[in-house]
Amino acid sequence: MYQVKRVFRSEFVPIRTLQYHVQVWGEPAPDKIPLFMVHGWMDVAASYQFVVDAFSQDHYIIAPDWRGYGRTPSGGVDAFWFPDYMADLDFLLDHYAPDQPVNLVGHSLGGNVVMMYAGVRPERIRRLVNLEGFGLPATLPEQAPLRYATWMDELKKLHRGEMDLKAYDAVSGVARRLMKTNPRLSPDKAEWLARHWAQETVQGQWAIMGQPAHKITSAHLYHVEEALAHYRRLSMPVLAVEASDNSLDMWWKGKYTLAQYHERIRAVPDVEIALIPDAGHMMHHDQPEVLAALIERFIA
């Protein structure tokens, strides 16, 4: 199994109505700027372990499990709302760094969160790193009725148990599932990650630590103009990191392209785009050393 170089500690922090699970590496110090790292959809904070181990310096790193992921409870809700992630992050910053700007990294869903949050609270962010937080395809008002219908239909499926996540007979099954999704993930990393991505139940099976309600289509349309308004308020330097594999083409089949994302990101006043070779969307698993070097160079 993968051998960890830097061991994290778990903390549980009262954030709004939840006990938030937060993984912390390193210790706070006057000369250390806190580095917050937030994960993506159906992921967990432990996913950053390989990047943390690849850092050349000791950092004070705070990585939460978003609500309904990992060891952070969902609060019993049956739907998740994007603004809640931003509010949770705001409360987390109040707890860990109330008096200083932080360096902030977000992957995928987390990348979208940090890009929007930093437009709301630009004074709280010193440097921002967006790991393939591409946003979503543009929508039209005419799509709203069908979107609401889809949302309600999927809620019913959720409550009938039709959206439950698959459980596995052994942790090795979880590891194989991770490697099937990401062929670049090595067996040793998959075996380690599986034990943080899933937990053993009283029945002896391994269940993914993510609420199935995360799979429900959002009731709200994605408004590009709103996202761009946030982007224009980003007063800090921004590093937008992409993998060599074009995930947008795979996900959206032409409905939203990498060229369109590049056009949007131009709204950020101070942005640098970096490309990681031989990597897919889970770049923090595929090329942790390359990503760690990019982050450290950017926040230095």
C-alpha positions as CSV (number, residue, x, y, z in Angstrom):
1,M,0.0,0.0,0.0
2,Y,1.0,3.6,-0.5
3,Q,3.3,4.9,2.3
4,V,2.2,8.3,3.6
5,K,5.0,10.8,4.1
6,R,3.1,13.5,6.0
7,V,0.4,12.3,8.4
8,F,-2.8,14.3,8.7
9,R,-4.9,14.8,11.9
10,S,-8.7,14.9,11.9
11,E,-10.6,17.8,13.5
12,F,-14.3,18.2,13.8
13,V,-15.4,21.9,13.6
14,P,-19.0,23.2,14.2
15,I,-19.9,24.8,10.9
16,R,-23.4,26.1,10.7
17,T,-25.5,23.1,11.7
18,L,-22.9,20.5,11.0
19,Q,-19.8,19.0,12.6
20,Y,-17.4,19.4,9.7
21,H,-14.6,16.9,9.3
22,V,-11.3,18.7,8.4
23,Q,-8.0,17.1,7.7
24,V,-5.0,19.2,8.8
25,W,-1.3,18.8,7.8
26,G,1.4,20.8,9.5
27,E,1.1,23.4,12.2
28,P,0.2,27.1,12.1
29,A,3.1,29.5,12.4
30,P,3.6,33.3,12.0
31,D,5.6,32.7,8.8
32,K,3.1,30.2,7.3
33,I,0.2,31.3,5.1
34,P,-2.7,28.8,5.6
35,L,-3.3,26.7,2.5
36,F,-6.9,25.6,2.0
37,M,-7.5,22.7,-0.4
38,V,-11.1,21.7,-1.2
39,H,-12.1,18.6,-3.1
40,G,-14.5,17.9,-6.0
41,W,-17.7,16.0,-6.6
42,M,-17.7,12.4,-5.1
43,D,-14.3,12.9,-3.6
44,V,-12.8,13.5,-0.1
45,A,-10.2,15.6,1.5
46,A,-7.8,12.7,1.8
47,S,-7.6,12.7,-2.0
48,Y,-5.0,15.5,-1.6
49,Q,-2.6,13.3,0.4
50,F,-0.4,12.5,-2.7
51,V,0.1,16.2,-3.4
52,V,0.7,17.0,0.2
53,D,3.4,14.4,0.3
54,A,5.0,15.8,-2.9
55,F,5.4,19.4,-1.5
56,S,9.0,20.3,-1.0
57,Q,8.2,22.5,2.0
58,D,6.1,22.2,5.1
59,H,2.8,24.0,4.9
60,Y,-0.1,24.5,7.2
61,I,-2.8,22.8,5.1
62,I,-6.5,22.6,5.8
63,A,-8.7,20.3,3.7
64,P,-12.4,19.8,4.6
65,D,-14.7,17.0,3.6
66,W,-17.6,19.0,2.0
67,R,-21.0,18.4,3.6
68,G,-22.3,15.0,2.7
69,Y,-18.9,13.7,1.8
70,G,-16.3,11.7,3.8
71,R,-16.9,12.1,7.5
72,T,-18.9,15.3,7.3
73,P,-22.6,14.6,7.7
74,S,-25.3,15.9,5.4
75,G,-27.6,17.2,8.0
76,G,-30.3,14.9,6.7
77,V,-31.0,16.8,3.6
78,D,-32.1,15.3,0.3
79,A,-30.7,17.9,-2.0
80,F,-27.5,20.0,-2.0
81,W,-27.2,23.6,-3.0
82,F,-24.1,25.3,-4.4
83,P,-24.3,28.4,-2.2
84,D,-24.0,26.2,0.9
85,Y,-20.5,25.2,-0.1
86,M,-19.5,28.9,-0.3
87,A,-21.1,29.6,3.0
88,D,-19.4,26.6,4.6
89,L,-16.0,27.8,3.2
90,D,-16.7,31.3,4.6
91,F,-17.3,29.8,8.1
92,L,-14.2,27.5,7.8
93,L,-12.0,30.5,7.0
94,D,-13.5,32.3,10.0
95,H,-12.4,29.4,12.2
96,Y,-8.9,28.7,10.8
97,A,-7.8,32.1,9.4
98,P,-9.9,34.9,10.8
99,D,-7.3,37.6,10.4
100,Q,-5.3,36.9,7.3
101,P,-5.8,36.1,3.6
102,V,-5.2,32.5,2.6
103,N,-4.0,30.5,-0.4
104,L,-6.9,28.6,-1.8
105,V,-6.9,25.5,-4.0
106,G,-10.1,23.9,-5.4
107,H,-10.6,20.9,-7.7
108,S,-13.5,20.4,-10.1
109,L,-16.7,21.2,-8.0
110,G,-14.3,22.7,-5.5
111,G,-12.7,24.7,-8.2
112,N,-16.0,26.2,-9.1
113,V,-16.7,26.9,-5.5
114,V,-13.5,28.8,-5.0
115,M,-13.9,30.8,-8.2
116,M,-17.3,32.0,-7.1
117,Y,-16.4,32.5,-3.4
118,A,-13.3,34.5,-4.2
119,G,-15.5,36.9,-6.2
120,V,-17.7,37.4,-3.1
121,R,-14.8,37.7,-0.6
122,P,-11.7,38.7,-2.7
123,E,-10.1,40.3,0.3
124,R,-9.8,36.8,2.0
125,I,-7.8,35.2,-0.7
126,R,-4.1,35.8,-1.4
127,R,-3.6,33.3,-4.2
128,L,-6.2,31.1,-5.9
129,V,-5.5,27.8,-7.7
130,N,-8.4,26.4,-9.8
131,L,-7.9,22.7,-10.8
132,E,-10.4,22.2,-13.7
133,G,-13.3,24.0,-12.1
134,F,-14.6,24.7,-15.6
135,G,-18.2,25.7,-14.8
136,L,-21.1,24.3,-16.7
137,P,-22.7,24.7,-20.2
138,A,-24.7,27.9,-20.6
139,T,-28.5,27.5,-20.1
140,L,-31.6,29.4,-21.2
141,P,-34.6,30.5,-19.2
142,E,-36.8,28.2,-21.3
143,Q,-35.0,25.2,-19.8
144,A,-36.3,26.0,-16.2
145,P,-39.6,24.0,-16.3
146,L,-38.0,20.8,-17.4
147,R,-35.1,21.3,-15.0
148,Y,-37.5,21.6,-12.0
149,A,-39.4,18.5,-13.3
150,T,-36.2,16.5,-13.5
151,W,-35.2,17.6,-10.0
152,M,-38.5,16.5,-8.5
153,D,-38.5,13.2,-10.4
154,E,-35.0,12.4,-9.2
155,L,-35.9,13.3,-5.6
156,K,-38.6,10.6,-5.8
157,K,-36.1,8.1,-7.1
158,L,-33.8,9.0,-4.3
159,H,-36.5,8.3,-1.7
160,R,-37.4,5.0,-3.4
161,G,-33.8,3.9,-3.0
162,E,-33.1,3.9,-6.7
163,M,-30.1,6.2,-6.5
164,D,-28.2,4.5,-3.8
165,L,-24.5,4.1,-4.3
166,K,-23.1,0.6,-4.8
167,A,-21.5,-1.2,-1.9
168,Y,-18.5,-3.5,-2.2
169,D,-17.8,-6.8,-0.6
170,A,-14.2,-5.8,0.2
171,V,-12.0,-2.7,0.1
172,S,-10.2,-4.2,-2.9
173,G,-13.4,-3.8,-4.8
174,V,-13.4,-0.1,-4.0
175,A,-9.8,0.1,-5.2
176,R,-10.6,-1.6,-8.5
177,R,-13.5,0.8,-8.9
178,L,-11.2,3.8,-8.5
179,M,-8.7,2.3,-11.0
180,K,-11.5,1.6,-13.5
181,T,-12.6,5.3,-13.3
182,N,-9.0,6.4,-13.5
183,P,-6.6,4.0,-15.3
184,R,-3.6,6.1,-14.4
185,L,-4.2,5.5,-10.6
186,S,-1.6,3.0,-9.4
187,P,-2.7,0.0,-7.3
188,D,-0.9,1.2,-4.2
189,K,-2.5,4.6,-4.3
190,A,-5.9,3.1,-5.1
191,E,-5.7,0.7,-2.1
192,W,-4.8,3.6,0.2
193,L,-7.4,5.9,-1.2
194,A,-10.2,3.3,-1.0
195,R,-9.9,3.2,2.8
196,H,-10.6,6.9,2.9
197,W,-13.1,7.0,0.1
198,A,-15.3,4.2,1.6
199,Q,-15.9,2.8,5.1
200,E,-16.8,-0.7,6.3
201,T,-20.4,-1.2,7.4
202,V,-21.7,-3.4,10.2
203,Q,-22.7,-5.9,7.5
204,G,-19.1,-6.2,6.4
205,Q,-19.5,-4.3,3.1
206,W,-17.6,-1.2,2.0
207,A,-19.8,1.8,1.4
208,I,-18.8,5.0,-0.5
209,M,-18.7,7.9,1.9
210,G,-20.8,10.2,-0.3
211,Q,-24.5,10.9,-0.1
212,P,-26.5,9.7,-3.1
213,A,-28.4,13.0,-3.1
214,H,-25.3,14.5,-4.6
215,K,-26.3,12.8,-7.9
216,I,-29.5,14.7,-8.2
217,T,-29.7,17.3,-11.0
218,S,-29.6,20.8,-9.6
219,A,-32.9,22.6,-9.7
220,H,-31.2,25.8,-10.6
221,L,-30.0,26.8,-14.1
222,Y,-26.3,27.8,-14.6
223,H,-26.0,31.4,-15.6
224,V,-22.7,32.2,-17.4
225,E,-23.2,36.0,-16.9
226,E,-23.4,35.4,-13.1
227,A,-20.2,33.4,-13.1
228,L,-18.4,36.1,-15.2
229,A,-19.5,38.7,-12.7
230,H,-17.6,36.7,-10.0
231,Y,-14.6,36.2,-12.2
232,R,-14.2,40.0,-12.8
233,R,-14.0,40.6,-9.1
234,L,-11.1,38.3,-8.6
235,S,-8.4,40.8,-7.4
236,M,-5.9,38.1,-6.5
237,P,-3.6,36.2,-9.0
238,V,-5.3,33.1,-10.3
239,L,-3.6,29.9,-11.5
240,A,-6.0,27.8,-13.7
241,V,-4.6,24.3,-14.1
242,E,-5.7,21.9,-16.8
243,A,-4.9,18.2,-17.5
244,S,-3.7,17.1,-20.9
245,D,-6.9,14.9,-21.3
246,N,-9.8,17.1,-22.5
247,S,-12.5,16.2,-20.0
248,L,-14.9,18.7,-21.3
249,D,-15.2,17.0,-24.6
250,M,-15.8,13.7,-22.9
251,W,-18.4,15.1,-20.5
252,W,-20.4,17.4,-22.7
253,K,-19.9,16.2,-26.3
254,G,-19.7,19.6,-27.8
255,K,-22.3,21.3,-25.6
256,Y,-19.4,23.0,-23.7
257,T,-15.9,23.1,-25.1
258,L,-12.4,23.9,-23.8
259,A,-12.3,26.9,-26.1
260,Q,-15.5,28.3,-24.5
261,Y,-14.0,27.8,-21.0
262,H,-10.8,29.7,-22.1
263,E,-13.0,32.5,-23.4
264,R,-14.8,32.7,-20.0
265,I,-11.5,32.6,-18.0
266,R,-10.3,35.7,-19.8
267,A,-12.7,37.7,-17.6
268,V,-10.3,37.0,-14.7
269,P,-8.1,40.1,-14.4
270,D,-4.9,38.3,-13.5
271,V,-4.9,34.6,-14.6
272,E,-2.2,32.1,-15.7
273,I,-3.1,28.9,-17.4
274,A,-0.9,25.8,-16.8
275,L,-1.2,22.4,-18.5
276,I,-0.2,19.1,-16.8
277,P,0.9,16.4,-19.3
278,D,-0.1,12.8,-19.1
279,A,-2.9,13.5,-16.7
280,G,-6.7,13.3,-16.6
281,H,-9.2,15.2,-14.5
282,M,-7.9,13.6,-11.3
283,M,-4.6,15.3,-11.8
284,H,-3.8,15.3,-8.1
285,H,-3.7,11.5,-8.3
286,D,-2.0,11.2,-11.8
287,Q,0.8,13.8,-11.4
288,P,1.0,14.9,-7.8
289,E,4.6,15.9,-8.0
290,V,4.0,18.2,-11.0
291,L,0.9,19.7,-9.4
292,A,2.7,20.2,-6.1
293,A,5.5,22.1,-7.8
294,L,3.1,24.3,-9.7
295,I,1.2,25.2,-6.5
296,E,4.4,25.9,-4.5
297,R,5.8,28.0,-7.3
298,F,2.6,30.0,-7.6
299,I,2.1,30.7,-3.9
300,A,5.8,31.4,-3.1
